[in-house]
Structures are given as structure tokens and as C-alpha cells.
Amino acid sequence: MDLENKELALSEPFLFQRAVRGGFWVFALRISQQLFRLGRLIILARILAPYDFGLMGIALLTVAILETFSQTGFQAALIQKKEEITPYLDIAWTVLVLRGFILFIILYLVAPYVELFFKVYGAKVIIQVIGFSFLLRAFSNIGVVHFQKELEFNRQFIYQFSGTLVDFIVSISAAFILKSVWALVFGLLAGEFTRFIVSYWISSWRPRFRLELEKLGELFNFGKWILGSSILIFLITQGDDAFVGKLLGVTMLGFYQMAYRISNLPATEIAHVISQVAFPTYSKLQNNILELRKTYLKVLLVTAFLSFPIAGLIFILAPDFTKVFLGEKWIPMISAMQVLVLAGLVRSIAATTGVLFYAIGKPKIDTKWQVVRLLIIITFIYPLSVKLDILGTSIAVFLSIFFSNMGFIFDCVKIIKCSKKELAKKISIPFVNGVIMSLLILILKSFIEINIIQIIFLAFAGILVYLVGIWLSNIIFDYGMNVVIKESFQGIIKKGKI
């Protein structure tokens, strides 16, 4: 690409359209994945007991501990690099393979002690079998990192969704046959094995063992902040699971994890789409504050536009969804789910900032505010959980997310030199329309008997009211959604690469 074309590709409108094309595929991937996962969750919730989900939760928690405390941050380092990353791929892959073997051995050895700690019979074997997922991920083709770096998310879609589809088929089939937690285990391993195979089919890169200390040092220099932030995020996001499992028991852990998954499903997916697309996009604009600010505000606008109505729907319809789709046995989790959906809403808005700090080479800002979040949750989780069970745990999580994410936004505003009024405008309009939508659904609920059809009707009615409100806001307050929609449409239909 010559200099003129390169500058054109990095200009804000063209790069935003390019990011939109990538975002379209990431969104399609996440929607497809979560529809399958939600379907699997509903089916398995009918077949398996909350205890089974709690048992699997303990196993996954153990895996997450080892993964987090050995995080390399290499993938983020490779994406953030402005220069060609090919010389670094073999080095990164070699370290990841060695790490995979070490983690597999450690997990096998600690499994009996985890079972003893939680006093849950059967956890040891499950943990040891799940350990094979370390090896499958370690040996996967490192070349797939190019998909995210170059915004080629159509190929990322094939790579990721193949595993999701196989996981769905295997876990559901095994659940009907075994009717035990092993359905979840076999589904997970089948999905990881599929991604391992597909990674070599879809990418032409063939990794080989190689180490160069100088290049390895470059990757570690950036990755150390990823490690620090990952450890903090783990303590924050997984520490509550460990706390609930130990203090309140495995069954309550099953309730809490189900509430968290459903309530944070939209926030997690929106945050995932935003981070995957925004990180490489911001990285390309890291030396141009004006274009970076314009792009960030568009990303924030889209995130708020999607997050508020989804959060409102889950909050208002949580009791009805639980009774109709999951069954009466899951009712104890409803109040926790409603608090957690508010936490997820705040987290999805703040997700627009974390990747910006990484993209401009300042990951320590993210680490700083994760420390604040950890201190808040440590302060409140025990007294609130003892008094209110999983509802108290959920409130502690919400408080930690809310106050720390105010810090994320504050630092972001300083970096991109954005006015607080401009930032507030992007958030306040969807917030007001989301509240109006939620109140309308609440009123309609009092006049109808809730079943599957009525839940779908209420959701569509709420979304329609929200969209009309946004349309009016766009006319009256010059919200800017029309510009974003126009550029997004151009980005999706535009053929070829910039």
C-alpha cells in the first residue's frame, strides 16, 4: 500500500467504515454464539440441577485461576504493535505451548486439593479432564491473531463459531444421555478441539518452535501490564464465585452463576464486540488524537444505543423470563439477576475506554482502576453476602463496577481531550429513552398474563418505543445517530479492502 492510500485508510471515516465491517462480523459471531449458548443454557437448565452447574463452575474457576496468573498478554501486544508482527509469531507460539504443558501438569496435581477445599465430591476428575483444554488452546495456530489485527473478522467468525456449534451439539446430546455435569465437560472439550483443527485450516501460517530473547522481551514488556490487569480482573470477576461457593455453598453458586450469565450476556457481548474491533482501530489512530476522539465518541454512541434498551428489557422481564424459560427452581436468583444487569450496563459503557488505554500504550491506567475496583469489592462483599446471600454479593459487584468505571471515563476524557458535555450527551439520551421503554413494559405487564408469546410481544413493543424515542432525539437534539448509521451502512455494503 503506497503512502497516499495508507493515509486514506487511516483517516477517521474510512477506518470507521472498515471497523464497522469488522464489527458486523464480530456482532454476527457473538449473536450466533450466544443464541446457541442461551439455547443450550435453557435446555440444560431443564435437564441438569443447579448443583451440576455449581460443580462445573468450581472446575472452570480453577482453570481460570491458572490461566489468569500465567497470562502473557502476547496477543494484545501483537495487535498493538505498529510494525510487522510476523517475526514475533513463532516466539509467542513457543512460549504459549510451554505454558500450556506447565498449566496442564499443575491443574492435574492441584485438583484433589480443590475438591477438598470446596468439599465437593467429584470435582477432582472433572478438573483433571478439563485440563486438556490448556493443551488444545496452546497448540492452536498463532496465525489467527492476524484476523483481529487486520480487522478480518469474517475469518474470525468461522474460526470461533465452529467450536461453539460443536459444543452445542455435543453438550445437548450428552445431557439427554448422561443427565450429569459431564455433558458440560464433553461439550467444552469438543468445542476446543474443533477450534484447534480449524485454526490450521483457516490460516496459512505454520508455527514452529523458536526463541529470541530480544523479541521475547519486547512482548513481555507490554504483556506485563496485561498480566497485572488480568490478575486484578480475575480477582474481581471470579473472586465473587469463589466467595459464594465457599461461604454460601455449591447450590447458591449455581444460582449466582446462572444469574450472572443471563444478566451480563448482553453487556458481555457488547463489550466483547467493542473491544475486539475498537482495539486494533484505536491502535491505528494512536498518534492522531483528533481522529481518535471522533472514533471513540462514535463507538461510545453505538455502545450506549445498544446497551440501555437490552439492560432495561432484562431488568423488567427477569422474573417472567426465569419462570417461563428456566422453571420455578431458579426463582431464588431473580433479585440478584436484576442488580447484576445494572452492573453489566455500566461495564459495557466502560468497555469503550479500557481498550483505548491499551491502544495508546498506557495499559497501566487500566490496572490502576482495576485496583480500585478490587478494593471496593473486598470492602463490601462479605458483610453484604452474609446479610443478603447472593443479592448482597451482586450489590457489592455493582458498587465496585460503578465507582471504578467513573475513573475509567475520567481518564479517557483527559486523554482524548473531550468535553464532559459532549460525552454526557452520548449517554443521557439512550438512558432516558431506556427508562421510558422500561416503564411502558412495566405498565403493560399489569394488564396481561405472562407466557412465551407475551414476553416476545413486550420485548418488541419496548424496542419499538425505544427506537422511536431515539429517532425523535436525533431530530430535536442532533444526537448524531443518523451519521453513524449512514457510515455504518456504507461500511457494511462497501466491497473490497481499503
Secondary structure, 3 states (H helix, E strand, C coil): CCHHHHHHHCCHHHHHHHHHHHHHHHHHHHHHHHHHHHHHHHHHHHHCCHHHHHHHHHHHHHHHHHHHCCCCCHHHHHHHCCCCCHHHHHHHHHHHHHHHHHHHHHHHHHHHHHHHHHCCCCHHHHHHHHCHHHHHHHHCCHHHHHHHHCCCHHHHHHHHHHHHHHHHHHHHHHHHHHCCCHHHHHHHHHHHHHHHHHHHHHCCCCCCCCCCHHHHHHHHHHHHHHHHHHHHHHHHHCHHHHHHHHHCCHHHHHHHHHHHHHHHHHHHHHHHHHHHHHHHHHHHCCCCHHHHHHHHHHHHHHHHHHHHHHHHHHHHHHHHHHHHHHCHHHHHHHHHHHHHHHHHHHHHHHHHHHHHHHHCCCHHHHHHHHHHHHHHHHHHHHHHHHHHCHHHHHHHHHHHHHHHHHHHHHHHHHHHCCCHHHHHHHHHHHHHHHHHHHHHHHHHHCCCCCCHHHHHHHHHHHHHHHHHHHHHHHHHHCCCHHHHHHHHHHHHHCCCCC
